[in-house]
Amino acid sequence: MGCKISGSAKALPACTVTNDDLAKIVDTSDEWIVERTGIHERRIALEESCTDLGAEACEGALAAAGLTPEDIDLLVCMTISGDVIVPSQAALLKARLGLDHAIAFDLNAACSGCIYGIEVASSLIEASVASDAAGAGRLRRNSLRKALVVGAERLSRITNWEDRSTCVLFGDGAGAVVLEWDDAAPGILSSFLKNTDDDTLCLTVDADYALNSFPFGEGLDPRSASEIMDIPLRDAEGEPIGFAEATRTISMNGQRVFKFATSAIVEAAKVTCERAGVGLDEVACIIPHQANDRIIRYAAKKLKVPYERWQVSIGHVGNTSASSVLMALADAYQAGRIHPGDKVLLVGFGGGLTSGALLFEA
């Protein structure tokens, strides 16, 4: 018995931006981008909000599961680019979708968000079921049986469109799944979550704090992440590294992120399968975070899992952070790559630094 994924869907904005389009604004080319990332194009939200994209993905997942908004008890939204800070993006989606009975909150684990979100939602549902079974459970906590887990991103809002090393990578979109308790389902077979300190701040986006005046004391100056965390951003030779400048756009040390990602994806996949007692050869489909095709190919070779068994969607959407894996999962379902009884592995890695994986039976 456990939580099953009963519905999956994604949503994309209307505007398509090709590599040739980007070559008109920065020094790059289609050949350069494809060779280094595997990305041909990405979608950019010119009119759509994060709420628009997230709601469309949630509605698709509900339809696929044969459920209505009234059936949902919980909504977890993963994002780093929500429409506003308060209310939460989850609260905005709850109101838009009419989830009258649901509790809703945001979760920020960057590109690993979908793994963390599904783990949190399924754990809350399992705890609720156990509480109800123990008696008088409804008096002690919310009774949860069905959840929406959605990743929704408008990374175009926090992308530096003058930086050719990062602007070619990111796109906008949303992905969602419905999780529901099923006494006959095997549930989540195993999972793995890990946080690795980003001690060089190789991937950051600073908050956009305005200079405020307070009735007591002095105003607060905007500070960069390095100042807030008080991390000495210097290498062994004493040379500056990382990104100490305050910025409202994504700053990334590509080499450091690539090194982390290639090790993180392999570790997460191995540990998760080991915990379930399942061999990688028994996994029908692996859905990785769509950050870079070279990372996926590296992991496929390192894990000795044929590239053909990996769902690769990055070519037409780019890196969409917290929505990435859920969008790729929707693609895999739509393509008929996942069948009842199949074992499916979701793998994420991203800023924080975060990583994780989750194995389930379809």
DOKOL-297214 format. One record per residue (C-alpha): residue number from 1; residue in three letters; x, y negated, z. Coordinates in Angstrom, 3 decimals. Layout:
N
[pt NUM; 'ALA'; [X; Y; Z]] ...
END
This chain:
362
[pt 1; 'MET'; [0.000; 0.000; 0.000]] [pt 2; 'GLY'; [1.162; -3.515; -0.676]] [pt 3; 'CYS'; [0.975; -6.614; -2.845]] [pt 4; 'LYS'; [0.704; -6.212; -6.598]] [pt 5; 'ILE'; [1.086; -8.743; -9.375]] [pt 6; 'SER'; [-2.328; -8.715; -11.009]] [pt 7; 'GLY'; [-1.999; -11.728; -13.312]] [pt 8; 'SER'; [0.757; -13.707; -15.012]] [pt 9; 'ALA'; [0.811; -16.791; -17.246]] [pt 10; 'LYS'; [2.872; -19.792; -18.297]] [pt 11; 'ALA'; [2.306; -23.323; -19.578]] [pt 12; 'LEU'; [4.466; -25.501; -21.813]] [pt 13; 'PRO'; [4.262; -29.186; -22.748]] [pt 14; 'ALA'; [3.459; -30.076; -26.332]] [pt 15; 'CYS'; [6.689; -31.827; -27.315]] [pt 16; 'THR'; [9.508; -29.681; -28.723]] [pt 17; 'VAL'; [13.034; -31.123; -28.679]] [pt 18; 'THR'; [15.537; -29.294; -30.868]] [pt 19; 'ASN'; [19.305; -29.303; -30.620]] [pt 20; 'ASP'; [19.409; -31.457; -33.737]] [pt 21; 'ASP'; [17.184; -33.971; -31.954]] [pt 22; 'LEU'; [19.662; -34.136; -29.070]] [pt 23; 'ALA'; [22.543; -34.581; -31.508]] [pt 24; 'LYS'; [20.995; -37.937; -32.391]] [pt 25; 'ILE'; [21.460; -39.290; -28.866]] [pt 26; 'VAL'; [24.610; -37.551; -27.549]] [pt 27; 'ASP'; [27.794; -36.167; -29.078]] [pt 28; 'THR'; [26.721; -32.559; -29.624]] [pt 29; 'SER'; [25.506; -30.158; -32.305]] [pt 30; 'ASP'; [23.204; -27.196; -32.712]] [pt 31; 'GLU'; [26.207; -24.903; -33.177]] [pt 32; 'TRP'; [27.924; -26.191; -30.017]] [pt 33; 'ILE'; [24.818; -25.758; -27.855]] [pt 34; 'VAL'; [23.816; -22.327; -29.164]] [pt 35; 'GLU'; [27.327; -20.932; -28.840]] [pt 36; 'ARG'; [27.642; -22.031; -25.211]] [pt 37; 'THR'; [24.099; -21.548; -23.925]] [pt 38; 'GLY'; [21.896; -19.624; -26.344]] [pt 39; 'ILE'; [19.417; -22.522; -26.371]] [pt 40; 'HIS'; [17.894; -23.668; -29.674]] [pt 41; 'GLU'; [15.148; -25.943; -28.338]] [pt 42; 'ARG'; [13.264; -26.930; -25.190]] [pt 43; 'ARG'; [9.893; -28.444; -24.293]] [pt 44; 'ILE'; [9.693; -31.926; -22.787]] [pt 45; 'ALA'; [6.624; -33.300; -20.977]] [pt 46; 'LEU'; [5.912; -36.717; -22.441]] [pt 47; 'GLU'; [2.247; -36.791; -21.452]] [pt 48; 'GLU'; [1.835; -33.821; -19.117]] [pt 49; 'SER'; [2.405; -34.064; -15.368]] [pt 50; 'CYS'; [3.763; -31.322; -13.138]] [pt 51; 'THR'; [0.205; -30.877; -11.916]] [pt 52; 'ASP'; [-1.061; -30.456; -15.489]] [pt 53; 'LEU'; [1.496; -27.758; -16.268]] [pt 54; 'GLY'; [1.117; -25.943; -12.955]] [pt 55; 'ALA'; [-2.670; -25.943; -13.132]] [pt 56; 'GLU'; [-2.663; -24.534; -16.666]] [pt 57; 'ALA'; [-0.322; -21.713; -15.643]] [pt 58; 'CYS'; [-2.419; -20.942; -12.553]] [pt 59; 'GLU'; [-5.636; -20.876; -14.567]] [pt 60; 'GLY'; [-4.039; -18.438; -17.000]] [pt 61; 'ALA'; [-2.858; -16.172; -14.180]] [pt 62; 'LEU'; [-6.312; -16.220; -12.572]] [pt 63; 'ALA'; [-7.930; -15.306; -15.886]] [pt 64; 'ALA'; [-5.468; -12.448; -16.398]] [pt 65; 'ALA'; [-6.276; -11.133; -12.909]] [pt 66; 'GLY'; [-10.032; -11.527; -13.410]] [pt 67; 'LEU'; [-10.300; -13.820; -10.379]] [pt 68; 'THR'; [-11.803; -17.230; -9.649]] [pt 69; 'PRO'; [-10.450; -20.122; -7.540]] [pt 70; 'GLU'; [-12.774; -19.093; -4.701]] [pt 71; 'ASP'; [-10.873; -15.797; -4.410]] [pt 72; 'ILE'; [-7.515; -17.415; -3.574]] [pt 73; 'ASP'; [-6.379; -17.649; 0.066]] [pt 74; 'LEU'; [-2.864; -19.008; -0.437]] [pt 75; 'LEU'; [-0.926; -21.120; -2.943]] [pt 76; 'VAL'; [2.859; -21.431; -2.857]] [pt 77; 'CYS'; [4.424; -23.873; -5.320]] [pt 78; 'MET'; [8.131; -23.918; -6.085]] [pt 79; 'THR'; [9.512; -27.131; -7.569]] [pt 80; 'ILE'; [12.350; -29.653; -7.419]] [pt 81; 'SER'; [10.585; -32.174; -9.654]] [pt 82; 'GLY'; [7.059; -32.547; -8.319]] [pt 83; 'ASP'; [4.879; -35.500; -9.250]] [pt 84; 'VAL'; [5.178; -37.108; -5.800]] [pt 85; 'ILE'; [6.827; -36.379; -2.454]] [pt 86; 'VAL'; [3.589; -36.497; -0.438]] [pt 87; 'PRO'; [1.107; -34.896; -0.970]] [pt 88; 'SER'; [2.997; -31.726; -1.824]] [pt 89; 'GLN'; [2.820; -30.417; -5.362]] [pt 90; 'ALA'; [0.943; -27.415; -3.946]] [pt 91; 'ALA'; [-1.672; -29.728; -2.423]] [pt 92; 'LEU'; [-2.143; -31.477; -5.768]] [pt 93; 'LEU'; [-2.616; -28.116; -7.488]] [pt 94; 'LYS'; [-5.021; -26.896; -4.810]] [pt 95; 'ALA'; [-7.211; -29.951; -5.356]] [pt 96; 'ARG'; [-6.999; -29.753; -9.170]] [pt 97; 'LEU'; [-7.884; -26.046; -9.219]] [pt 98; 'GLY'; [-10.607; -26.251; -6.575]] [pt 99; 'LEU'; [-9.028; -23.710; -4.248]] [pt 100; 'ASP'; [-11.395; -24.606; -1.422]] [pt 101; 'HIS'; [-10.339; -21.784; 0.911]] [pt 102; 'ALA'; [-6.592; -21.717; 0.251]] [pt 103; 'ILE'; [-3.704; -22.955; 2.334]] [pt 104; 'ALA'; [-1.017; -24.548; 0.172]] [pt 105; 'PHE'; [2.608; -25.634; 0.557]] [pt 106; 'ASP'; [5.769; -26.274; -1.448]] [pt 107; 'LEU'; [9.011; -24.322; -1.385]] [pt 108; 'ASN'; [12.373; -25.565; -2.672]] [pt 109; 'ALA'; [14.957; -22.903; -3.466]] [pt 110; 'ALA'; [15.853; -24.447; -6.830]] [pt 111; 'CYS'; [16.165; -21.889; -9.644]] [pt 112; 'SER'; [15.713; -18.960; -7.226]] [pt 113; 'GLY'; [12.369; -20.402; -6.189]] [pt 114; 'CYS'; [10.188; -17.723; -7.739]] [pt 115; 'ILE'; [11.977; -14.950; -5.823]] [pt 116; 'TYR'; [11.665; -16.837; -2.545]] [pt 117; 'GLY'; [8.048; -17.793; -3.292]] [pt 118; 'ILE'; [6.871; -14.267; -4.041]] [pt 119; 'GLU'; [8.737; -12.952; -0.996]] [pt 120; 'VAL'; [7.141; -15.542; 1.292]] [pt 121; 'ALA'; [3.640; -15.074; -0.121]] [pt 122; 'SER'; [3.768; -11.273; -0.018]] [pt 123; 'SER'; [5.180; -11.336; 3.524]] [pt 124; 'LEU'; [2.363; -13.608; 4.714]] [pt 125; 'ILE'; [-0.228; -11.345; 3.123]] [pt 126; 'GLU'; [1.347; -8.216; 4.631]] [pt 127; 'ALA'; [1.442; -9.840; 8.085]] [pt 128; 'SER'; [-2.194; -10.862; 7.748]] [pt 129; 'VAL'; [-3.273; -7.350; 6.756]] [pt 130; 'ALA'; [-1.332; -5.849; 9.659]] [pt 131; 'SER'; [-2.851; -8.386; 12.048]] [pt 132; 'ASP'; [-6.384; -7.628; 10.887]] [pt 133; 'ALA'; [-5.754; -3.901; 11.183]] [pt 134; 'ALA'; [-4.549; -4.359; 14.758]] [pt 135; 'GLY'; [-7.896; -5.895; 15.687]] [pt 136; 'ALA'; [-9.146; -9.435; 16.201]] [pt 137; 'GLY'; [-6.638; -10.544; 13.600]] [pt 138; 'ARG'; [-8.864; -13.270; 12.265]] [pt 139; 'LEU'; [-8.742; -14.953; 15.643]] [pt 140; 'ARG'; [-4.947; -15.136; 15.544]] [pt 141; 'ARG'; [-4.098; -16.138; 11.998]] [pt 142; 'ASN'; [-5.514; -16.857; 8.544]] [pt 143; 'SER'; [-6.802; -13.788; 6.763]] [pt 144; 'LEU'; [-4.884; -13.667; 3.489]] [pt 145; 'ARG'; [-5.396; -11.191; 0.656]] [pt 146; 'LYS'; [-4.866; -13.060; -2.623]] [pt 147; 'ALA'; [-2.279; -15.692; -3.519]] [pt 148; 'LEU'; [-1.135; -17.858; -6.393]] [pt 149; 'VAL'; [2.628; -18.297; -6.668]] [pt 150; 'VAL'; [3.542; -20.997; -9.171]] [pt 151; 'GLY'; [6.733; -22.668; -10.330]] [pt 152; 'ALA'; [6.192; -26.040; -12.000]] [pt 153; 'GLU'; [8.956; -28.321; -13.245]] [pt 154; 'ARG'; [9.484; -31.569; -15.145]] [pt 155; 'LEU'; [13.266; -31.517; -15.133]] [pt 156; 'SER'; [13.257; -34.116; -17.905]] [pt 157; 'ARG'; [12.509; -36.676; -15.167]] [pt 158; 'ILE'; [15.798; -35.935; -13.386]] [pt 159; 'THR'; [18.010; -35.195; -16.399]] [pt 160; 'ASN'; [20.737; -37.616; -17.445]] [pt 161; 'TRP'; [20.065; -37.922; -21.172]] [pt 162; 'GLU'; [23.470; -39.511; -21.729]] [pt 163; 'ASP'; [25.363; -36.519; -20.313]] [pt 164; 'ARG'; [25.821; -33.945; -23.081]] [pt 165; 'SER'; [27.030; -31.283; -20.629]] [pt 166; 'THR'; [23.688; -31.180; -18.796]] [pt 167; 'CYS'; [20.976; -32.706; -20.983]] [pt 168; 'VAL'; [21.187; -29.817; -23.456]] [pt 169; 'LEU'; [20.307; -27.287; -20.754]] [pt 170; 'PHE'; [17.012; -28.300; -19.222]] [pt 171; 'GLY'; [13.350; -28.220; -20.149]] [pt 172; 'ASP'; [9.880; -28.522; -18.634]] [pt 173; 'GLY'; [7.232; -25.888; -17.997]] [pt 174; 'ALA'; [5.338; -23.807; -15.455]] [pt 175; 'GLY'; [4.824; -20.144; -14.674]] [pt 176; 'ALA'; [2.445; -18.462; -12.247]] [pt 177; 'VAL'; [1.468; -15.063; -10.889]] [pt 178; 'VAL'; [-1.426; -13.802; -8.806]] [pt 179; 'LEU'; [-0.466; -11.587; -5.884]] [pt 180; 'GLU'; [-3.166; -9.503; -4.250]] [pt 181; 'TRP'; [-3.280; -6.816; -1.606]] [pt 182; 'ASP'; [-4.084; -3.321; -2.873]] [pt 183; 'ASP'; [-4.211; -0.339; -0.532]] [pt 184; 'ALA'; [-3.299; 1.926; -3.455]] [pt 185; 'ALA'; [-0.409; -0.172; -4.799]] [pt 186; 'PRO'; [3.234; 0.555; -3.897]] [pt 187; 'GLY'; [3.816; -3.154; -3.323]] [pt 188; 'ILE'; [7.166; -4.889; -3.469]] [pt 189; 'LEU'; [9.711; -2.065; -3.446]] [pt 190; 'SER'; [12.638; -4.134; -2.201]] [pt 191; 'SER'; [14.050; -7.647; -2.148]] [pt 192; 'PHE'; [17.226; -9.589; -1.456]] [pt 193; 'LEU'; [17.709; -13.236; -0.530]] [pt 194; 'LYS'; [20.999; -15.031; 0.018]] [pt 195; 'ASN'; [22.197; -18.567; 0.590]] [pt 196; 'THR'; [25.804; -19.510; -0.185]] [pt 197; 'ASP'; [26.952; -22.924; 1.038]] [pt 198; 'ASP'; [27.576; -25.319; -1.838]] [pt 199; 'ASP'; [30.682; -26.666; -0.150]] [pt 200; 'THR'; [31.871; -28.487; -3.277]] [pt 201; 'LEU'; [28.425; -29.855; -4.156]] [pt 202; 'CYS'; [28.648; -28.420; -7.636]] [pt 203; 'LEU'; [24.915; -28.886; -8.252]] [pt 204; 'THR'; [23.063; -31.863; -6.788]] [pt 205; 'VAL'; [20.274; -34.378; -7.281]] [pt 206; 'ASP'; [20.178; -37.194; -4.728]] [pt 207; 'ALA'; [16.942; -38.645; -3.411]] [pt 208; 'ASP'; [15.844; -42.045; -4.708]] [pt 209; 'TYR'; [15.698; -43.922; -1.421]] [pt 210; 'ALA'; [14.928; -47.617; -1.613]] [pt 211; 'LEU'; [16.715; -50.067; 0.657]] [pt 212; 'ASN'; [14.245; -50.612; 3.504]] [pt 213; 'SER'; [14.087; -53.133; 6.322]] [pt 214; 'PHE'; [12.991; -51.902; 9.705]] [pt 215; 'PRO'; [11.777; -53.900; 12.721]] [pt 216; 'PHE'; [14.503; -52.284; 14.835]] [pt 217; 'GLY'; [18.133; -51.974; 13.760]] [pt 218; 'GLU'; [19.468; -52.382; 10.253]] [pt 219; 'GLY'; [18.145; -51.055; 6.955]] [pt 220; 'LEU'; [19.269; -47.699; 5.595]] [pt 221; 'ASP'; [21.574; -47.719; 2.593]] [pt 222; 'PRO'; [21.155; -44.949; 0.012]] [pt 223; 'ARG'; [23.879; -42.376; 0.518]] [pt 224; 'SER'; [25.074; -39.550; -1.668]] [pt 225; 'ALA'; [24.732; -35.904; -0.686]] [pt 226; 'SER'; [28.456; -35.713; 0.037]] [pt 227; 'GLU'; [28.233; -38.525; 2.604]] [pt 228; 'ILE'; [25.145; -37.059; 4.269]] [pt 229; 'MET'; [26.716; -33.603; 4.525]] [pt 230; 'ASP'; [30.136; -35.039; 5.421]] [pt 231; 'ILE'; [31.935; -32.599; 3.136]] [pt 232; 'PRO'; [35.522; -33.367; 2.075]] [pt 233; 'LEU'; [35.254; -33.020; -1.685]] [pt 234; 'ARG'; [38.910; -32.223; -2.421]] [pt 235; 'ASP'; [40.681; -29.142; -3.709]] [pt 236; 'ALA'; [43.776; -27.440; -2.247]] [pt 237; 'GLU'; [46.042; -30.062; -3.833]] [pt 238; 'GLY'; [44.008; -32.880; -2.384]] [pt 239; 'GLU'; [42.466; -33.866; -5.713]] [pt 240; 'PRO'; [38.844; -35.044; -5.684]] [pt 241; 'ILE'; [36.258; -32.519; -6.839]] [pt 242; 'GLY'; [32.472; -32.332; -6.910]] [pt 243; 'PHE'; [30.140; -35.285; -7.264]] [pt 244; 'ALA'; [30.337; -37.945; -4.590]] [pt 245; 'GLU'; [28.428; -40.624; -6.478]] [pt 246; 'ALA'; [24.783; -41.088; -5.549]] [pt 247; 'THR'; [22.616; -40.237; -8.528]] [pt 248; 'ARG'; [18.951; -39.648; -9.249]] [pt 249; 'THR'; [19.754; -37.186; -12.012]] [pt 250; 'ILE'; [21.195; -33.686; -12.063]] [pt 251; 'SER'; [24.952; -33.575; -11.478]] [pt 252; 'MET'; [26.653; -30.279; -12.159]] [pt 253; 'ASN'; [30.133; -28.834; -12.272]] [pt 254; 'GLY'; [29.444; -26.302; -15.001]] [pt 255; 'GLN'; [32.476; -24.092; -14.387]] [pt 256; 'ARG'; [31.773; -23.715; -10.682]] [pt 257; 'VAL'; [28.081; -23.022; -11.256]] [pt 258; 'PHE'; [28.899; -20.455; -13.955]] [pt 259; 'LYS'; [31.344; -18.673; -11.637]] [pt 260; 'PHE'; [28.763; -18.529; -8.850]] [pt 261; 'ALA'; [25.941; -17.421; -11.145]] [pt 262; 'THR'; [27.819; -14.531; -12.752]] [pt 263; 'SER'; [28.670; -13.015; -9.377]] [pt 264; 'ALA'; [25.304; -13.803; -7.773]] [pt 265; 'ILE'; [23.174; -12.143; -10.455]] [pt 266; 'VAL'; [25.209; -8.937; -10.300]] [pt 267; 'GLU'; [25.161; -8.774; -6.487]] [pt 268; 'ALA'; [21.430; -9.477; -6.235]] [pt 269; 'ALA'; [20.515; -6.836; -8.818]] [pt 270; 'LYS'; [22.737; -4.168; -7.256]] [pt 271; 'VAL'; [21.693; -4.730; -3.645]] [pt 272; 'THR'; [17.975; -4.863; -4.430]] [pt 273; 'CYS'; [18.039; -1.574; -6.333]] [pt 274; 'GLU'; [20.192; 0.067; -3.664]] [pt 275; 'ARG'; [17.732; -0.976; -0.965]] [pt 276; 'ALA'; [14.911; 0.687; -2.899]] [pt 277; 'GLY'; [16.934; 3.793; -3.707]] [pt 278; 'VAL'; [16.334; 3.066; -7.378]] [pt 279; 'GLY'; [18.994; 3.299; -10.066]] [pt 280; 'LEU'; [19.355; 0.463; -12.539]] [pt 281; 'ASP'; [18.696; 3.008; -15.266]] [pt 282; 'GLU'; [15.190; 3.451; -13.792]] [pt 283; 'VAL'; [14.344; -0.241; -14.212]] [pt 284; 'ALA'; [12.280; -0.753; -17.350]] [pt 285; 'CYS'; [12.773; -4.514; -17.612]] [pt 286; 'ILE'; [14.988; -7.089; -15.905]] [pt 287; 'ILE'; [13.715; -10.671; -15.791]] [pt 288; 'PRO'; [16.613; -13.021; -14.942]] [pt 289; 'HIS'; [16.675; -16.747; -14.374]] [pt 290; 'GLN'; [17.042; -18.326; -17.808]] [pt 291; 'ALA'; [20.091; -20.516; -17.157]] [pt 292; 'ASN'; [22.517; -19.471; -19.865]] [pt 293; 'ASP'; [22.531; -16.557; -22.287]] [pt 294; 'ARG'; [26.231; -16.000; -21.581]] [pt 295; 'ILE'; [25.415; -15.361; -17.902]] [pt 296; 'ILE'; [22.778; -12.803; -18.877]] [pt 297; 'ARG'; [25.130; -11.051; -21.293]] [pt 298; 'TYR'; [27.868; -10.971; -18.647]] [pt 299; 'ALA'; [25.501; -9.404; -16.112]] [pt 300; 'ALA'; [24.234; -6.865; -18.636]] [pt 301; 'LYS'; [27.800; -5.760; -19.354]] [pt 302; 'LYS'; [28.850; -5.755; -15.692]] [pt 303; 'LEU'; [25.797; -3.771; -14.582]] [pt 304; 'LYS'; [25.965; -1.490; -17.635]] [pt 305; 'VAL'; [22.342; -2.219; -18.483]] [pt 306; 'PRO'; [21.706; -2.694; -22.227]] [pt 307; 'TYR'; [21.012; -6.298; -23.184]] [pt 308; 'GLU'; [17.803; -5.099; -24.857]] [pt 309; 'ARG'; [16.305; -4.295; -21.443]] [pt 310; 'TRP'; [16.661; -7.902; -20.289]] [pt 311; 'GLN'; [13.920; -10.428; -20.974]] [pt 312; 'VAL'; [15.667; -13.386; -22.631]] [pt 313; 'SER'; [13.437; -16.412; -23.223]] [pt 314; 'ILE'; [15.934; -19.241; -22.866]] [pt 315; 'GLY'; [16.302; -19.860; -26.610]] [pt 316; 'HIS'; [13.059; -21.788; -26.940]] [pt 317; 'VAL'; [12.531; -23.254; -23.458]] [pt 318; 'GLY'; [15.952; -23.857; -21.894]] [pt 319; 'ASN'; [16.498; -23.802; -18.142]] [pt 320; 'THR'; [13.244; -24.653; -16.328]] [pt 321; 'SER'; [14.535; -24.050; -12.785]] [pt 322; 'ALA'; [11.863; -22.723; -10.382]] [pt 323; 'SER'; [9.449; -21.842; -13.179]] [pt 324; 'SER'; [12.066; -19.996; -15.257]] [pt 325; 'VAL'; [11.645; -16.390; -14.093]] [pt 326; 'LEU'; [7.854; -16.614; -13.895]] [pt 327; 'MET'; [7.689; -17.991; -17.443]] [pt 328; 'ALA'; [9.953; -15.188; -18.677]] [pt 329; 'LEU'; [7.828; -12.644; -16.788]] [pt 330; 'ALA'; [4.738; -13.944; -18.611]] [pt 331; 'ASP'; [6.631; -13.556; -21.903]] [pt 332; 'ALA'; [7.510; -9.947; -21.039]] [pt 333; 'TYR'; [3.893; -9.101; -20.243]] [pt 334; 'GLN'; [2.658; -10.818; -23.399]] [pt 335; 'ALA'; [5.205; -8.936; -25.516]] [pt 336; 'GLY'; [4.032; -5.614; -24.091]] [pt 337; 'ARG'; [7.389; -4.888; -22.478]] [pt 338; 'ILE'; [5.866; -4.030; -19.082]] [pt 339; 'HIS'; [3.511; -1.083; -18.626]] [pt 340; 'PRO'; [1.678; 0.318; -15.571]] [pt 341; 'GLY'; [4.105; 2.231; -13.393]] [pt 342; 'ASP'; [7.189; 0.454; -14.772]] [pt 343; 'LYS'; [9.774; -0.802; -12.323]] [pt 344; 'VAL'; [10.576; -4.461; -12.943]] [pt 345; 'LEU'; [13.443; -6.464; -11.460]] [pt 346; 'LEU'; [13.276; -10.244; -11.039]] [pt 347; 'VAL'; [16.609; -12.014; -10.443]] [pt 348; 'GLY'; [17.231; -15.658; -9.572]] [pt 349; 'PHE'; [20.201; -17.889; -8.771]] [pt 350; 'GLY'; [20.527; -21.626; -8.466]] [pt 351; 'GLY'; [21.238; -24.775; -6.499]] [pt 352; 'GLY'; [21.747; -24.663; -2.783]] [pt 353; 'LEU'; [23.356; -22.303; -3.572]] [pt 354; 'THR'; [20.605; -19.707; -3.624]] [pt 355; 'SER'; [20.263; -16.251; -5.074]] [pt 356; 'GLY'; [17.901; -13.319; -4.805]] [pt 357; 'ALA'; [16.105; -10.480; -6.495]] [pt 358; 'LEU'; [12.865; -8.602; -6.158]] [pt 359; 'LEU'; [11.885; -5.133; -7.417]] [pt 360; 'PHE'; [8.246; -4.223; -7.976]] [pt 361; 'GLU'; [6.206; -1.555; -9.704]] [pt 362; 'ALA'; [3.804; -2.817; -12.336]] 
END
